[in-house]
């Protein structure tokens, strides 16, 4: 019985150690992504945004809230934002994760559709700056985005035929 009790205590101790390591690793990653998110959101909007854990003491028992306010606007949660504001918030999160742990490439399909020209330029500059470390494939119909691209491939359809043309920009 004593041997079983010792083994049980050892197993419980190891399990607690793994749980603590899991929590520490999660919080370290969360804090890194949140710091990147704050910086990127400020760069894109001249405002302030952050990721907030609903239960910081035990993050696995709660969710995550994204809050932010753009320059000269009230602080609001994601649900109350316009389409363009949601786009900037979501892209800030994507870029924050990318800065924490870059992937080899990203494919973005018309992420600029809900944005005005000024914010398309900001996103294009962000992508251009991040492209030193990773490749971005961006589908866009906006000239502000295409003007910042290193390479542009145009696809059109005329009378049932698909035409592909390409060019390299000299940023």
C-alpha positions in Angstrom: 0.0 0.0 0.0 2.9 2.3 0.8 4.5 1.7 -2.6 1.2 2.4 -4.4 0.7 5.6 -2.3 4.2 6.8 -3.3 3.6 6.0 -6.9 0.3 7.8 -6.9 1.9 10.9 -5.3 4.7 10.8 -7.9 2.2 10.6 -10.7 0.1 13.5 -9.3 3.2 15.5 -8.8 4.2 15.0 -12.4 0.7 15.8 -13.6 0.8 19.1 -11.7 4.2 19.9 -13.1 2.8 19.3 -16.7 -0.2 21.5 -15.9 2.0 24.3 -14.6 4.3 24.0 -17.6 1.3 24.1 -20.0 0.0 27.2 -18.2 3.4 29.0 -18.2 3.9 28.2 -21.9 0.4 29.4 -22.8 0.8 32.7 -20.8 4.2 33.3 -22.3 2.9 32.9 -25.8 -0.2 34.9 -25.0 1.8 37.8 -23.6 4.1 37.8 -26.6 1.3 37.8 -29.1 -0.6 40.5 -27.0 2.5 42.8 -27.0 2.8 42.4 -30.8 -0.9 42.9 -31.2 -0.8 46.2 -29.2 2.1 47.5 -31.3 0.6 46.5 -34.6 -2.9 47.8 -33.8 -1.4 51.1 -32.8 0.6 51.2 -36.0 -2.4 50.4 -38.2 -5.0 52.6 -36.5 -3.2 55.2 -34.3 -5.4 53.8 -31.5 -5.1 51.2 -28.8 -6.1 47.5 -28.8 -5.4 44.5 -26.6 -6.2 40.9 -26.0 -7.8 40.2 -22.6 -8.1 36.8 -21.0 -11.5 36.3 -19.3 -9.8 34.2 -16.6 -6.1 35.1 -16.2 -5.7 32.9 -13.2 -6.8 29.8 -15.1 -6.8 30.8 -18.8 -8.1 27.3 -19.9 -11.4 27.9 -18.1 -12.2 31.2 -19.9 -12.2 32.8 -23.2 -10.5 35.7 -24.9 -11.8 39.2 -25.6 -10.4 41.6 -28.2 -10.9 45.2 -27.4 -9.7 48.3 -29.1 -10.4 51.9 -30.1 -9.2 53.7 -33.1 -7.9 57.2 -32.9 -10.6 59.6 -31.7 -13.2 56.8 -31.1 -14.7 55.1 -28.0 -13.3 51.8 -26.8 -15.4 48.9 -28.1 -15.5 45.2 -28.4 -15.2 43.4 -31.7 -19.0 42.8 -32.0 -19.7 46.6 -32.1 -17.2 47.4 -34.8 -17.7 48.2 -38.4 -16.5 45.9 -41.1 -13.3 47.9 -41.7 -12.6 48.1 -38.0 -13.1 44.4 -37.7 -10.7 43.8 -40.6 -8.0 46.0 -39.0 -8.5 44.2 -35.7 -8.3 40.7 -37.3 -5.3 41.6 -39.4 -3.5 43.0 -36.3 -4.0 39.6 -34.7 -2.8 37.7 -37.8 0.3 39.9 -37.9 0.9 39.5 -34.2 0.8 35.8 -34.4 3.1 36.0 -37.5 5.6 38.0 -35.6 5.6 35.6 -32.7 5.9 32.5 -34.9 6.3 33.1 -38.6 4.9 30.7 -41.2 6.7 30.4 -44.5 3.8 32.1 -46.4 0.4 33.6 -46.0 -2.5 33.7 -48.5 -4.8 36.7 -48.0 -7.9 36.8 -50.1 -9.3 40.4 -50.5 -8.6 41.4 -46.9 -8.8 45.0 -48.0 -12.3 44.8 -49.4 -13.9 46.6 -46.4 -11.2 49.2 -46.0 -10.8 52.7 -47.4 -7.8 53.7 -49.5 -5.9 55.1 -46.5 -6.1 51.9 -44.5 -5.4 49.8 -47.6 -2.1 51.7 -47.9 -1.3 51.0 -44.2 -2.0 47.3 -44.6 0.1 47.2 -47.8 3.0 48.8 -46.0 2.7 46.3 -43.1 2.7 43.4 -45.5 5.6 44.8 -47.4 7.6 45.2 -44.2 6.7 41.7 -43.0 7.6 40.2 -46.4 11.3 40.4 -45.6 10.8 37.3 -43.4 7.9 35.5 -45.1 6.1 35.4 -48.4 2.6 36.9 -48.8 0.2 36.0 -51.6 -2.5 38.6 -51.6 -5.6 38.7 -53.8 -6.7 42.3 -54.2 -8.5 44.5 -56.6 -7.2 47.7 -54.9 -4.5 49.7 -56.6 -3.0 50.8 -53.3 -2.3 47.2 -52.5 -1.0 46.2 -55.9 1.3 49.3 -56.1 3.2 48.1 -53.0 3.6 44.5 -54.3 6.9 43.1 -55.4 5.2 41.2 -58.1 1.7 41.5 -59.6 -0.1 38.8 -61.5 -3.3 39.9 -63.3 -6.0 37.4 -64.2 -8.9 38.4 -66.4 -11.5 36.7 -68.4 -12.6 37.8 -71.8 -15.2 35.9 -73.9 -14.7 32.7 -72.0 -10.9 32.8 -72.2 -8.7 33.4 -69.1 -5.8 35.7 -69.5 -2.8 35.9 -67.1 -0.3 38.7 -67.2 2.5 39.4 -64.8 4.8 42.3 -63.9 7.4 43.1 -61.3 7.2 46.3 -59.3 10.2 48.2 -58.4 9.0 49.4 -54.9 
